[in-house]
Amino acid sequence: MTAPNRLRLLPWLGQEGKPCYLSTDDGEGYMSRLADNIEAMQLGTAAELLEHASETLDGEEVGPEDLRRLAQELTGALRHVLRVASSRGHLLAVSKPQRP
């Protein structure tokens, strides 16, 4: 998945909340597969949370605490999805052939 000599933004944060990167030519290596699996779980969780949010907002009796918790969960899921999109967007831009 990672182009040679390119860094891949990983779907988790390192010490002190700093981004983690993977440098490898092996897109099928253990760390690449681990990152792929975690990204898939994060995207799946976001999809499930979106469905839950739609159901919650359609409900008639939603209290402020429920909305606050929902907003916190959606914020976390969106943060993960943006990290995945950023990582994959960078990979697409790197691997896209240049037109003459």
N, C-alpha and C positions, 0 to 999 in steps of 0.2 A: 504494500500500500504506500509506503514511503519511497519517494524518488531517491536515488543515490545522493548522498551528501546533503540531504535535507532533514530538517527537524520536524517531527510530528508533535503537535500540541496534544498532550494526553488529557483524558477526561476526568482528571482529578487534580487537586492542588497539592503542592509540596509544603515544606516547612514555611511557616509564617504566611501561609496563604498565597505563595508565589506559584506561577504556572510551572508545570513539569513538561519536559520535552523528551522525545526519544529520537536518538540518532542511530539509524540502522539501514542497511541495504536489503534486509530480509523482512519483507512485508508479511511473511508467514511465520515469523519467530514467535516465541512465547509472549513477549511483551506486546507485540503488535496484535496478536490474537486476544490477549487479555484486554487491551484497550478497545478493540472491536466489540468484544462481548459486553464490556461496561457501557460503551456508547449505545449498544442495542437495548440494554436494560434501561438506561436513562431515557431513551426515546419512547420505549414502551410505557414506562411509568408516567411520562408526560402525557401520552395519549389517554391513559386510564384516568389521570387527574383531570384532564380536560372534559372527559365524559362526566366525571363526578361533579365538576364545577357546573356544567350545564344543568345537571339534575338538581343540584343544590339551588341554583339561581331560579329555576323554574318552580321551586317549592314556595308555598305561601308564607310559611312561618320560619324565616331564617333570621336568627338573632345576630347581633353585632359580633359576638365572640366567634360564631361559626364563620361569618364573613372574614373576620380577621385571620383565623386559622387557614381558611381557604386561600386568602391572598398570600399568606406566608408560604404555603405549599406551592402555589402557582409561581411565585417569585423564584423559589429554589429550582423548580422544574424548568422554568424559562432560562435561568442561568446555565443549567446543564445543556439545554438544547442549543443555546447560542455558542457555547464552547464547542459542541460537536459540529455545528454549522461552520464556525470559524476554522476549525481544524480541517474539515473536509473541503471547504472552499479553498483553503490554502493549497491543499493537495491537488485539487482540480486545476488551479491556476499554474502550479508547478509542472504538472504532467501534461498540460494542454500544449500541443505542438504550435510553434510560432509560425504564422503565415508570412510568406515573403512579401 
